[in-house]
Amino acid sequence: MGCNCGAARKVVVHESHRPDGTVKRYLTEVEARRDVAAHGGEYEQVTQTAR
């Protein structure tokens, strides 16, 4: 059986950076933007490589 060890997958994580320094991570952009709207702060999209 073949090994798929070398293939890295990319995962997109959406983060909400609150004014108090808290960082919340979400799997959808909508959830992150709702959190920013409710608590203030900034939205950021982060791409990570899954191992």
N, CA, C and O atoms as CSV, one atom per row, in Angstrom:
chain,resi,resn,atom,element,x,y,z
A,1,MET,N,N,0.837,-1.175,0.000
A,1,MET,CA,C,0.000,0.000,0.000
A,1,MET,C,C,0.886,1.244,0.000
A,1,MET,O,O,1.908,1.274,0.686
A,2,GLY,N,N,0.516,2.239,-0.740
A,2,GLY,CA,C,1.297,3.464,-0.844
A,2,GLY,C,C,1.146,4.347,0.372
A,2,GLY,O,O,0.124,4.320,1.058
A,3,CYS,N,N,2.163,5.120,0.627
A,3,CYS,CA,C,2.156,6.048,1.752
A,3,CYS,C,C,1.893,7.459,1.235
A,3,CYS,O,O,2.426,7.860,0.200
A,4,ASN,N,N,1.082,8.193,1.953
A,4,ASN,CA,C,0.778,9.570,1.595
A,4,ASN,C,C,1.461,10.526,2.577
A,4,ASN,O,O,0.927,11.591,2.889
A,5,CYS,N,N,2.624,10.144,3.052
A,5,CYS,CA,C,3.311,10.893,4.101
A,5,CYS,C,C,3.787,12.272,3.654
A,5,CYS,O,O,3.816,13.203,4.460
A,6,GLY,N,N,4.154,12.415,2.403
A,6,GLY,CA,C,4.729,13.668,1.947
A,6,GLY,C,C,3.721,14.746,1.598
A,6,GLY,O,O,4.098,15.904,1.419
A,7,ALA,N,N,2.465,14.399,1.498
A,7,ALA,CA,C,1.453,15.375,1.086
A,7,ALA,C,C,0.947,16.148,2.296
A,7,ALA,O,O,0.275,15.583,3.160
A,8,ALA,N,N,1.265,17.435,2.361
A,8,ALA,CA,C,0.789,18.282,3.447
A,8,ALA,C,C,-0.514,18.939,3.019
A,8,ALA,O,O,-0.654,19.377,1.877
A,9,ARG,N,N,-1.454,19.004,3.932
A,9,ARG,CA,C,-2.735,19.654,3.658
A,9,ARG,C,C,-2.736,21.040,4.273
A,9,ARG,O,O,-2.160,21.258,5.339
A,10,LYS,N,N,-3.380,21.964,3.602
A,10,LYS,CA,C,-3.499,23.321,4.125
A,10,LYS,C,C,-4.870,23.486,4.770
A,10,LYS,O,O,-5.892,23.076,4.221
A,11,VAL,N,N,-4.859,24.085,5.930
A,11,VAL,CA,C,-6.079,24.318,6.694
A,11,VAL,C,C,-6.217,25.820,6.891
A,11,VAL,O,O,-5.270,26.483,7.315
A,12,VAL,N,N,-7.378,26.351,6.590
A,12,VAL,CA,C,-7.634,27.783,6.780
A,12,VAL,C,C,-8.342,27.965,8.119
A,12,VAL,O,O,-9.386,27.365,8.376
A,13,VAL,N,N,-7.752,28.804,8.960
A,13,VAL,CA,C,-8.316,29.114,10.268
A,13,VAL,C,C,-8.631,30.600,10.285
A,13,VAL,O,O,-7.841,31.416,9.809
A,14,HIS,N,N,-9.774,30.945,10.826
A,14,HIS,CA,C,-10.201,32.341,10.916
A,14,HIS,C,C,-10.072,32.767,12.372
A,14,HIS,O,O,-10.595,32.104,13.268
A,15,GLU,N,N,-9.375,33.871,12.605
A,15,GLU,CA,C,-9.119,34.313,13.966
A,15,GLU,C,C,-9.774,35.657,14.246
A,15,GLU,O,O,-9.868,36.528,13.382
A,16,SER,N,N,-10.223,35.787,15.490
A,16,SER,CA,C,-10.744,37.043,16.006
A,16,SER,C,C,-9.783,37.511,17.089
A,16,SER,O,O,-9.611,36.837,18.105
A,17,HIS,N,N,-9.158,38.663,16.874
A,17,HIS,CA,C,-8.230,39.241,17.853
A,17,HIS,C,C,-8.983,40.311,18.621
A,17,HIS,O,O,-9.258,41.388,18.092
A,18,ARG,N,N,-9.316,40.012,19.873
A,18,ARG,CA,C,-10.080,40.942,20.694
A,18,ARG,C,C,-9.183,42.019,21.293
A,18,ARG,O,O,-7.974,41.824,21.413
A,19,PRO,N,N,-9.772,43.162,21.672
A,19,PRO,CA,C,-8.983,44.264,22.229
A,19,PRO,C,C,-8.253,43.906,23.524
A,19,PRO,O,O,-7.234,44.521,23.837
A,20,ASP,N,N,-8.749,42.925,24.285
A,20,ASP,CA,C,-8.094,42.551,25.543
A,20,ASP,C,C,-6.928,41.582,25.336
A,20,ASP,O,O,-6.314,41.137,26.305
A,21,GLY,N,N,-6.618,41.252,24.069
A,21,GLY,CA,C,-5.501,40.376,23.770
A,21,GLY,C,C,-5.884,38.927,23.536
A,21,GLY,O,O,-5.035,38.115,23.170
A,22,THR,N,N,-7.137,38.593,23.739
A,22,THR,CA,C,-7.611,37.228,23.523
A,22,THR,C,C,-7.701,36.935,22.030
A,22,THR,O,O,-8.148,37.778,21.253
A,23,VAL,N,N,-7.279,35.746,21.635
A,23,VAL,CA,C,-7.390,35.310,20.244
A,23,VAL,C,C,-8.306,34.094,20.209
A,23,VAL,O,O,-8.033,33.085,20.860
A,24,LYS,N,N,-9.377,34.189,19.458
A,24,LYS,CA,C,-10.319,33.080,19.288
A,24,LYS,C,C,-10.185,32.555,17.869
A,24,LYS,O,O,-10.095,33.342,16.927
A,25,ARG,N,N,-10.169,31.241,17.699
A,25,ARG,CA,C,-10.052,30.635,16.379
A,25,ARG,C,C,-11.359,29.957,15.993
A,25,ARG,O,O,-12.018,29.318,16.814
A,26,TYR,N,N,-11.716,30.115,14.711
A,26,TYR,CA,C,-12.953,29.554,14.186
A,26,TYR,C,C,-12.670,28.863,12.854
A,26,TYR,O,O,-11.692,29.179,12.177
A,27,LEU,N,N,-13.524,27.929,12.491
A,27,LEU,CA,C,-13.374,27.231,11.218
A,27,LEU,C,C,-14.081,27.941,10.080
A,27,LEU,O,O,-13.826,27.643,8.913
A,28,THR,N,N,-14.975,28.886,10.404
A,28,THR,CA,C,-15.664,29.636,9.352
A,28,THR,C,C,-15.437,31.136,9.535
A,28,THR,O,O,-15.292,31.630,10.654
A,29,GLU,N,N,-15.410,31.834,8.425
A,29,GLU,CA,C,-15.225,33.280,8.446
A,29,GLU,C,C,-16.410,33.971,9.110
A,29,GLU,O,O,-16.236,34.972,9.805
A,30,VAL,N,N,-17.600,33.449,8.902
A,30,VAL,CA,C,-18.813,34.065,9.446
A,30,VAL,C,C,-18.751,34.103,10.974
A,30,VAL,O,O,-19.074,35.123,11.581
A,31,GLU,N,N,-18.340,33.001,11.594
A,31,GLU,CA,C,-18.251,32.952,13.058
A,31,GLU,C,C,-17.229,33.958,13.581
A,31,GLU,O,O,-17.481,34.650,14.567
A,32,ALA,N,N,-16.086,34.034,12.924
A,32,ALA,CA,C,-15.042,34.961,13.363
A,32,ALA,C,C,-15.497,36.406,13.221
A,32,ALA,O,O,-15.260,37.223,14.110
A,33,ARG,N,N,-16.143,36.720,12.118
A,33,ARG,CA,C,-16.608,38.101,11.915
A,33,ARG,C,C,-17.729,38.462,12.894
A,33,ARG,O,O,-17.824,39.612,13.323
A,34,ARG,N,N,-18.572,37.498,13.250
A,34,ARG,CA,C,-19.612,37.753,14.268
A,34,ARG,C,C,-18.971,38.080,15.615
A,34,ARG,O,O,-19.426,38.971,16.333
A,35,ASP,N,N,-17.908,37.348,15.945
A,35,ASP,CA,C,-17.213,37.595,17.205
A,35,ASP,C,C,-16.591,38.987,17.211
A,35,ASP,O,O,-16.643,39.684,18.225
A,36,VAL,N,N,-16.009,39.395,16.098
A,36,VAL,CA,C,-15.422,40.736,15.986
A,36,VAL,C,C,-16.507,41.796,16.131
A,36,VAL,O,O,-16.303,42.811,16.797
A,37,ALA,N,N,-17.647,41.563,15.515
A,37,ALA,CA,C,-18.748,42.524,15.603
A,37,ALA,C,C,-19.273,42.631,17.034
A,37,ALA,O,O,-19.639,43.717,17.482
A,38,ALA,N,N,-19.308,41.522,17.739
A,38,ALA,CA,C,-19.847,41.516,19.099
A,38,ALA,C,C,-18.859,42.052,20.133
A,38,ALA,O,O,-19.267,42.713,21.089
A,39,HIS,N,N,-17.566,41.777,19.953
A,39,HIS,CA,C,-16.585,42.108,20.983
A,39,HIS,C,C,-15.553,43.141,20.552
A,39,HIS,O,O,-14.736,43.569,21.367
A,40,GLY,N,N,-15.573,43.545,19.298
A,40,GLY,CA,C,-14.570,44.480,18.806
A,40,GLY,C,C,-13.296,43.737,18.443
A,40,GLY,O,O,-13.209,42.521,18.613
A,41,GLY,N,N,-12.329,44.456,17.954
A,41,GLY,CA,C,-11.065,43.834,17.596
A,41,GLY,C,C,-10.889,43.731,16.097
A,41,GLY,O,O,-11.447,44.519,15.333
A,42,GLU,N,N,-10.100,42.740,15.685
A,42,GLU,CA,C,-9.777,42.582,14.270
A,42,GLU,C,C,-9.962,41.137,13.831
A,42,GLU,O,O,-9.878,40.208,14.634
A,43,TYR,N,N,-10.215,40.973,12.539
A,43,TYR,CA,C,-10.362,39.659,11.918
A,43,TYR,C,C,-9.101,39.349,11.130
A,43,TYR,O,O,-8.517,40.237,10.509
A,44,GLU,N,N,-8.678,38.082,11.154
A,44,GLU,CA,C,-7.520,37.654,10.372
A,44,GLU,C,C,-7.744,36.224,9.877
A,44,GLU,O,O,-8.241,35.369,10.610
A,45,GLN,N,N,-7.370,35.985,8.633
A,45,GLN,CA,C,-7.431,34.646,8.054
A,45,GLN,C,C,-6.019,34.069,8.056
A,45,GLN,O,O,-5.086,34.720,7.586
A,46,VAL,N,N,-5.854,32.859,8.578
A,46,VAL,CA,C,-4.540,32.241,8.706
A,46,VAL,C,C,-4.568,30.894,7.995
A,46,VAL,O,O,-5.503,30.113,8.174
A,47,THR,N,N,-3.557,30.626,7.196
A,47,THR,CA,C,-3.434,29.328,6.537
A,47,THR,C,C,-2.337,28.549,7.250
A,47,THR,O,O,-1.208,29.018,7.394
A,48,GLN,N,N,-2.700,27.343,7.693
A,48,GLN,CA,C,-1.742,26.486,8.388
A,48,GLN,C,C,-1.544,25.207,7.595
A,48,GLN,O,O,-2.434,24.772,6.865
A,49,THR,N,N,-0.376,24.611,7.744
A,49,THR,CA,C,-0.097,23.335,7.116
A,49,THR,C,C,-0.327,22.231,8.121
A,49,THR,O,O,0.323,22.199,9.166
A,50,ALA,N,N,-1.241,21.321,7.822
A,50,ALA,CA,C,-1.532,20.194,8.698
A,50,ALA,C,C,-0.540,19.080,8.408
A,50,ALA,O,O,-0.176,18.843,7.256
A,51,ARG,N,N,-0.118,18.416,9.435
A,51,ARG,CA,C,0.843,17.325,9.262
A,51,ARG,C,C,0.173,15.991,9.282
A,51,ARG,O,O,0.839,14.964,9.149
